[in-house]
Amino acid sequence: MRRLLLALALPCAAAGLELKDGWYHLDGHRFLVNALGYESGARPGEAPYETRGRDLDQVRRDLELIKAAGFNAIRTWSQMSEPELKVVQASGLKIVFGIWLKPDEDFADPAVAARDLELIRSTLAYTRAYDCVITYLIMNEPMPEHIRKVGAAATRDLWARATALIHELHPGVPVTISGNAAITEWVDMGLFDVRGRNAYDYRDSANFTHGFAEAQRMLAGTDGKPALLTEFGRSVSRKGEGLYGGNTLGQQAEAMTRYYRDFLDAGGTGLCPFYYADGWWKAGNPAVHDDEAEEWFGMLGFGSLKDAAGHPRPAWYALAQYNLALVASPRNHAFYRETVPLEAHCQPAVKRIRVVFRDRVLLEAVPDARGRATGEVRFPGEGLTDRELVVEALDAAGRVLKWETLVVLTGKDPVEWPRLELATGVDGLRGAREVPVTFRLGPTGPFKVDGGLRYAFSPHKGWEPGETRTRPIAPGAPVADAYRPPAGCAVLSVFGGVDVRFGKFVKTLTARRFLYDGPWADPLRVRE
């Protein structure tokens, strides 16, 4: 019996799990992670961090609905119990498994580190036996001011020790944190196996200057590690501003599919929409659905305290349809030299993928046994051309189940993109009462400037959005301005963006700079 128990405790990574070329691979095949944010024990009247028992039948029903809507995984925040994990394993879904290392504790305290590592040991004592686990998320949204307070070196050390321990106990399974793109975009996520981040399309910071797709591309890195969008969504609470709450059901549905398109356009290979069902517990009273934005992000809502099943919102149906065929290529805003590759990850109902240009079908592809359809459309020897492509997903009867349009640029020669340059009059914040900035747009060649310069200053004071500004800009003419950072500003992000157009094709040229109050961030910061 002892020998059998030891065998059962051996680590079990997801079958053939590998990271390469910016993708998750399972059994040698690309796997586009589509993991819906999910918490059990979070029905009306329940709080997931307080509820002891779990209704496993309810979890099973939830996972059946999630799988039927085209998701292939779930994403969690705190540790799922082993009985729940068994249900996930049996469902056929994968899991991006959250381990809740508190983001607001003193990472330099040996007692905190010891407690965190013990939590990892006790959790992996059972999770290591399940191959449905494809990633561990070990911390959610640490704040810059807190990282500075406890020390960037101590923060990095805790993350490194936690990652090494997970690699030891569950070999082959990647580790990351879910930082927030609005507050920790300056952190080098190349420290981890996967570049994970939460991101919302609120109209501030890099979203204002770059647009959501380009903001995510900026954070993706060039090291070949997968980019995993660990949270994104819209709240439909009645009150709210700046897109944080106050959205209609229709706006939520439209935004969710646009998030998918934008992140795929940015080269992302994993998405975790936020989230399955409303969390009545978040404002502190689980028995009451308060009109607070955090309680209304769900794609399922509950009509009353006694409603345990919930009702799907328009966003649920919108994503279920969108999930039928996730088009990883072509991508909007991209240039392709003569050949445009097709890559679509399809549900079983999709039997053919078509690419249409100017009312002509240029390509038909049949998904393989895993639902991946590939091919290429060639435009040999042709000059620079903007092309609006239509990608259609068809069922066995030839009915179009889903379509989307993608605007790309093609040509026989490489493109030299115009450059937007950003210079700051100071190299850091220490002793600087003011930060002078100068933007300069280089020659635009065949492109036309489309609109003015957008620029933003993000001082990372809590969740405050910072300032956004606009100015006219022309090639060769500098645009100068200045910003006064608030007292105690530890890191200031400066972003700029301007659109250039060629026919229907639009590309956002971007620039950024991170300034710090001394060398405190050196152990963690992006090297520019």
C-alpha positions in Angstrom: 0.0 0.0 0.0 2.8 2.4 0.8 4.4 1.8 -2.6 1.0 2.6 -4.2 0.6 5.8 -2.3 4.0 7.0 -3.3 3.2 6.3 -6.9 0.0 8.3 -6.7 1.9 11.3 -5.3 4.2 11.6 -8.3 3.9 14.9 -10.2 1.7 14.8 -13.3 2.2 17.7 -15.7 -0.5 18.2 -18.4 0.1 15.7 -21.2 3.0 17.0 -23.3 2.8 20.5 -21.8 5.5 22.7 -23.3 6.0 26.4 -23.9 7.7 27.5 -27.1 7.4 30.2 -29.8 5.1 32.2 -27.6 2.5 29.4 -27.3 1.3 26.7 -24.9 1.7 23.3 -26.6 -0.1 20.1 -25.6 1.1 16.9 -27.1 3.0 18.9 -29.7 0.1 21.0 -30.8 -0.6 24.7 -30.2 -3.1 25.3 -27.4 -4.9 28.6 -27.3 -5.8 29.1 -23.6 -9.4 30.2 -23.2 -9.9 30.1 -19.4 -13.0 31.7 -17.9 -12.5 33.3 -14.5 -14.3 31.1 -12.0 -14.8 30.9 -8.2 -16.8 28.2 -6.4 -18.7 29.0 -3.2 -19.6 32.4 -4.6 -23.3 32.1 -5.1 -25.7 34.7 -3.5 -25.3 34.5 0.2 -21.8 32.9 0.0 -18.3 34.3 0.2 -15.6 32.0 -1.4 -13.0 32.9 1.1 -15.3 32.1 4.0 -17.4 29.2 2.8 -16.0 25.9 4.0 -17.9 23.3 2.1 -18.4 23.3 -1.7 -21.4 22.0 -3.6 -19.5 19.7 -6.0 -22.6 19.0 -8.1 -22.9 22.8 -8.6 -19.3 23.0 -9.6 -19.9 20.1 -12.0 -22.9 21.8 -13.6 -21.0 25.1 -13.9 -18.1 23.4 -15.7 -20.4 21.7 -18.1 -21.9 25.1 -19.0 -18.5 26.6 -19.3 -17.3 23.9 -21.6 -20.4 24.0 -23.7 -19.8 27.7 -24.3 -16.5 26.9 -25.9 -14.0 27.6 -23.1 -11.2 25.1 -22.6 -10.1 26.0 -19.1 -10.9 28.0 -16.0 -8.9 30.5 -14.1 -9.0 30.8 -10.3 -7.6 33.1 -7.6 -7.3 31.1 -4.4 -6.6 27.4 -4.0 -9.2 25.0 -5.2 -9.6 22.0 -3.0 -8.7 18.6 -4.2 -12.3 17.4 -4.5 -13.0 20.4 -6.7 -9.9 19.8 -8.7 -11.0 16.2 -9.3 -14.2 17.6 -10.9 -12.1 19.9 -13.1 -10.0 16.9 -14.2 -13.1 14.8 -15.0 -14.6 17.7 -17.0 -11.8 17.7 -19.5 -11.1 21.4 -18.9 -7.7 22.7 -18.0 -7.1 25.1 -15.1 -4.9 28.2 -14.6 -4.6 27.5 -10.9 -4.4 30.4 -8.4 -2.4 30.3 -5.2 -3.3 33.3 -3.0 0.0 34.7 -1.8 -1.2 37.9 -0.2 0.0 40.9 -2.3 0.0 43.3 0.6 2.3 41.6 3.1 6.0 42.2 4.0 7.8 40.1 1.5 11.1 40.8 3.4 9.8 39.2 6.6 11.1 35.6 6.8 7.9 34.5 8.6 5.8 35.7 5.6 8.1 33.9 3.1 8.0 30.7 5.2 4.2 30.8 5.4 3.9 31.5 1.6 6.2 28.6 0.8 4.4 26.3 3.1 1.1 27.2 1.4 2.7 26.2 -1.9 3.9 22.9 -0.5 0.6 22.0 1.1 -1.3 22.9 -2.1 1.0 21.1 -4.5 0.9 18.0 -2.3 -2.3 17.3 -4.2 -2.3 19.5 -7.3 0.8 17.8 -8.6 -1.2 14.7 -9.3 -3.5 16.4 -11.8 -2.5 17.1 -15.4 -5.4 19.6 -15.8 -3.2 22.2 -14.2 -1.4 24.2 -16.9 -0.2 27.3 -15.0 0.1 28.5 -11.4 -0.7 32.1 -10.6 1.0 32.9 -7.3 0.0 36.6 -6.7 -2.6 39.0 -7.9 -2.1 42.8 -8.4 0.7 43.8 -6.1 0.8 47.6 -5.8 3.9 49.7 -6.8 4.0 51.7 -3.5 3.9 48.5 -1.5 6.7 46.9 -3.6 8.8 49.9 -2.9 8.0 49.8 0.8 8.9 46.2 1.3 11.7 46.2 -1.2 11.9 45.2 -4.9 14.7 42.8 -4.1 12.7 41.1 -1.4 9.7 41.0 -3.8 11.8 39.4 -6.5 13.3 36.9 -4.1 9.9 35.7 -2.9 8.7 35.3 -6.4 11.9 33.4 -7.4 11.7 31.1 -4.4 8.0 30.4 -5.0 8.7 29.7 -8.7 11.6 27.4 -7.9 9.6 25.5 -5.4 6.7 24.9 -7.8 9.2 23.9 -10.5 10.6 21.3 -8.1 7.3 19.9 -6.9 5.4 20.1 -10.2 7.9 20.0 -13.0 6.9 21.3 -16.4 4.1 23.5 -15.2 4.7 27.3 -15.7 4.5 29.9 -13.1 3.5 33.6 -13.2 1.8 36.4 -11.3 -1.2 38.3 -12.5 0.0 41.9 -12.2 -2.2 44.7 -13.5 -1.2 46.5 -16.6 -2.3 49.8 -15.1 0.0 49.6 -12.1 2.9 47.2 -12.8 3.5 47.6 -16.5 7.1 48.7 -15.5 7.8 45.2 -14.0 9.8 42.9 -16.2 7.4 39.9 -16.6 10.2 38.0 -18.3 11.1 37.0 -14.7 8.4 34.3 -15.0 7.6 31.5 -17.4 4.5 33.2 -18.8 3.8 37.0 -19.2 0.6 37.2 -17.2 -1.3 40.4 -16.5 -4.8 41.7 -15.7 -5.8 44.5 -18.1 -9.0 46.6 -18.5 -9.7 49.0 -21.3 -10.4 52.1 -19.2 -9.5 55.2 -21.1 -6.3 56.2 -19.3 -2.6 55.6 -19.4 -1.4 53.4 -22.3 -5.0 52.5 -23.3 -5.6 56.2 -24.1 -2.4 56.6 -26.1 -1.9 53.2 -27.6 -5.3 51.7 -27.7 -5.9 48.4 -25.9 -4.4 46.1 -28.6 -1.1 48.1 -28.9 -0.9 48.5 -25.1 -1.0 44.7 -24.8 1.5 44.3 -27.5 3.9 46.6 -25.6 3.7 44.3 -22.6 4.1 41.1 -24.5 7.8 41.2 -24.7 10.1 39.7 -27.3 11.5 36.7 -25.4 9.1 34.1 -26.9 7.2 33.5 -23.7 3.4 33.2 -23.9 1.3 36.3 -23.1 -1.7 35.4 -20.9 -4.4 38.0 -20.2 -5.4 36.9 -16.8 -8.4 39.3 -16.3 -10.4 41.5 -18.5 -14.1 42.5 -18.4 -16.8 45.1 -17.9 -19.1 45.7 -15.0 -22.8 46.3 -15.6 -23.5 47.9 -12.2 -25.9 50.9 -12.5 -23.4 53.3 -11.0 -19.9 53.8 -12.3 -17.7 56.0 -14.4 -14.8 55.7 -16.8 -16.1 52.3 -17.9 -15.6 51.0 -14.4 -19.3 50.1 -13.8 -22.2 51.8 -15.5 -22.1 49.8 -18.7 -25.1 48.4 -20.4 -25.6 44.7 -21.0 -25.0 45.4 -24.7 -21.8 47.3 -24.0 -20.5 44.5 -21.9 -21.2 41.9 -24.7 -19.6 44.1 -27.3 -16.6 44.9 -25.1 -15.9 41.2 -24.3 -15.6 40.1 -27.9 -13.5 43.2 -28.7 -11.1 42.4 -25.9 -10.6 38.9 -27.5 -9.9 40.5 -30.9 -7.6 43.1 -29.5 -5.5 40.6 -27.5 -5.3 38.2 -30.4 -4.2 41.1 -32.6 -1.5 41.8 -30.0 -0.1 38.3 -30.4 -1.6 37.0 -27.1 -2.1 33.2 -26.8 -4.1 33.0 -23.6 -7.3 34.7 -22.4 -9.0 34.6 -19.0 -12.3 36.7 -19.2 -13.6 38.1 -15.9 -15.8 36.4 -15.0 -18.3 33.6 -14.8 -21.0 35.0 -12.4 -21.6 38.0 -10.3 -20.0 38.1 -6.9 -22.5 39.4 -4.4 -19.9 39.0 -1.6 -17.4 41.6 -2.8 -18.9 44.7 -1.0 -19.0 42.8 2.3 -22.7 41.6 2.4 -23.1 38.3 0.4 -26.9 38.3 0.9 -27.3 41.7 -0.9 -26.4 42.5 -4.5 -25.0 46.0 -3.9 -24.7 48.5 -6.7 -20.9 48.3 -6.6 -18.9 47.8 -9.8 -17.0 44.8 -8.4 -20.2 42.8 -7.9 -21.4 43.1 -11.5 -18.7 41.7 -13.8 -20.4 38.3 -14.2 -21.6 36.9 -17.5 -24.3 35.2 -15.5 -26.5 37.1 -13.0 -28.7 36.0 -10.2 -32.3 37.2 -9.9 -32.6 36.7 -6.1 -30.8 35.4 -3.0 -32.4 32.0 -3.7 -31.3 31.8 -7.3 -28.4 29.3 -7.5 -28.6 28.6 -11.2 -28.3 32.2 -12.6 -29.3 33.6 -16.0 -26.9 34.1 -18.9 -26.4 37.7 -19.9 -25.9 38.9 -23.6 -22.1 38.7 -23.0 -22.4 35.0 -22.4 -24.1 34.4 -25.7 -21.7 36.8 -27.5 -18.6 34.9 -26.2 -20.2 31.5 -26.9 -20.5 32.5 -30.5 -17.1 34.2 -30.7 -15.5 31.1 -29.2 -16.6 29.0 -32.2 -13.5 30.1 -34.1 -10.7 32.1 -32.4 -8.7 33.6 -35.2 -5.0 34.0 -34.1 -4.0 35.0 -37.7 -4.4 37.3 -39.6 -4.2 40.1 -37.1 -5.4 43.7 -37.4 -2.7 46.4 -37.6 -0.1 43.8 -39.0 2.0 43.9 -42.2 2.5 40.7 -44.1 5.1 40.4 -46.8 3.3 38.7 -49.7 1.9 35.8 -47.6 -0.9 36.1 -45.0 -1.1 33.1 -42.7 -4.4 31.7 -41.4 -4.7 30.1 -38.0 -8.0 29.6 -36.4 -8.9 27.5 -33.3 -12.3 26.1 -33.8 -15.1 24.3 -32.0 -16.4 21.0 -33.3 -19.4 22.6 -35.0 -17.1 24.5 -37.4 -16.2 22.3 -40.4 -14.7 24.9 -42.7 -12.9 28.3 -42.5 -13.0 30.7 -45.4 -11.0 33.8 -46.2 -12.7 36.3 -48.4 -11.2 39.4 -50.1 -13.2 41.7 -52.3 -16.1 39.2 -52.5 -13.9 36.4 -53.6 -13.1 33.3 -51.6 -9.3 33.1 -51.6 -8.9 30.2 -49.1 -10.9 27.3 -47.6 -9.4 25.3 -44.7 -10.6 22.3 -42.8 -9.9 22.2 -39.0 -7.8 19.2 -37.9 -8.8 16.7 -35.2 -7.9 19.3 -32.5 -9.9 22.1 -34.3 -7.0 24.0 -35.7 -7.4 25.3 -39.2 -4.3 26.7 -41.0 -3.4 27.9 -44.5 -2.1 30.9 -46.3 -3.2 33.5 -48.8 -0.5 34.8 -51.1 -0.2 38.1 -52.9 3.1 37.7 -54.7 4.9 40.6 -56.3 2.2 43.1 -55.4 3.0 46.6 -54.0 1.8 48.1 -50.7 -1.9 47.4 -50.3 -4.4 47.6 -47.6 -6.7 44.6 -47.5 -9.9 44.1 -45.6 -10.2 40.3 -45.2 -13.3 38.5 -44.0 -12.9 35.2 -42.1 -16.0 33.0 -42.0 -16.6 29.9 -39.9 -19.1 27.5 -41.5 -20.9 24.4 -40.2 -21.4 21.1 -42.1 -24.4 22.6 -44.0 -22.4 25.6 -45.2 -24.1 28.0 -42.8 -21.9 30.9 -41.5 -21.8 30.5 -37.7 -19.4 33.4 -37.2 -17.5 36.0 -39.2 -15.1 38.8 -38.5 -13.2 41.4 -40.6 -9.5 42.1 -40.3 -7.6 44.9 -42.0 -4.0 44.1 -42.9 -1.3 45.6 -45.0 0.6 43.5 -47.6 3.5 44.2 -49.9 6.5 42.7 -51.7 9.0 44.7 -49.8 9.6 45.3 -46.1 7.9 48.3 -44.5 9.8 51.0 -42.7 7.4 52.3 -40.1 7.4 55.9 -39.1 8.8 56.5 -35.7 7.4 58.4 -32.7 10.2 59.5 -30.4 9.9 60.5 -26.8 12.6 62.4 -24.8 12.4 63.5 -21.2 14.4 66.3 -19.7 15.3 64.3 -16.7 16.5 60.7 -16.3 14.7 60.1 -12.9 12.3 61.6 -10.4 14.6 62.2 -7.5 14.8 66.0 -7.0 12.7 66.6 -10.1 9.8 69.0 -9.5 8.8 68.8 -13.2 9.3 66.3 -16.0 9.8 68.0 -19.4 8.8 65.8 -22.3 9.3 66.2 -26.1 7.6 64.1 -28.8 8.8 64.1 -32.3 7.3 62.3 -35.3 9.7 61.2 -38.0 9.0 61.1 -41.8 5.8 59.2 -42.5 6.6 57.9 -46.1 3.4 56.5 -47.7 1.4 56.9 -44.5 -0.8 59.8 -43.5 -1.1 61.1 -40.0 -4.6 60.3 -38.8 -5.5 62.7 -35.9 -3.3 64.2 -33.3 -0.8 63.2 -30.6 -2.2 61.5 -27.5 0.0 61.4 -24.4 -0.4 60.4 -20.8 1.3 60.5 -17.4 0.7 57.7 -14.9 2.2 58.4 -11.4 1.0 55.1 -9.9 -0.6 56.6 -6.8 -3.0 53.8 -5.9 -5.5 53.3 -8.7 -5.6 57.0 -9.7 -5.7 57.2 -13.5 -3.2 60.1 -14.0 -3.5 62.7 -16.7 -4.2 62.4 -20.5 -3.5 65.2 -23.0 -3.8 65.7 -26.8 -1.9 68.0 -29.1 -1.6 68.4 -32.9 1.5 66.9 -34.4 3.2 67.0 -37.8 6.3 65.1 -39.0 9.5 66.9 -37.9 7.8 69.4 -35.6 8.5 68.7 -31.9 5.7 68.8 -29.4 7.0 69.9 -25.9 5.2 69.9 -22.6 5.8 69.2 -18.9 4.3 67.3 -16.0 4.5 67.8 -12.3 4.6 64.4 -10.5 2.8 64.3 -7.2 4.7 64.1 -3.9 6.0 60.6 -3.1 5.7 59.4 -6.7 7.9 56.2 -6.9 7.5 55.5 -10.6 6.1 57.6 -13.4 5.1 56.2 -16.8 5.0 58.5 -19.8 3.2 57.2 -22.9 2.6 58.6 -26.4 0.7 57.5 -29.4 -0.3 58.7 -32.9 -2.2 57.0 -35.7 -1.0 56.7 -39.2 -3.2 55.5 -42.1 -2.8 53.8 -45.5 -6.2 53.4 -47.0 -8.3 51.4 -44.5 -5.2 50.2 -42.7 -4.4 52.1 -39.4 -1.4 51.6 -37.2 -0.7 53.3 -33.9 2.9 54.5 -33.5 3.9 54.4 -29.8 6.5 55.6 -27.3 7.0 55.1 -23.6 9.4 56.0 -20.8 9.5 54.8 -17.2 11.1 57.2 -14.6 11.9 56.2 -11.0 12.7 57.9 -7.7 16.1 56.5 -7.4 17.3 52.9 -8.0 14.7 51.2 -5.8 13.0 49.4 -8.7 16.2 48.0 -10.3 15.7 44.4 -9.3 12.3 44.3 -11.1 12.1 47.0 -13.7 12.0 46.6 -17.5 15.3 47.6 -19.1 14.6 50.2 -21.8 
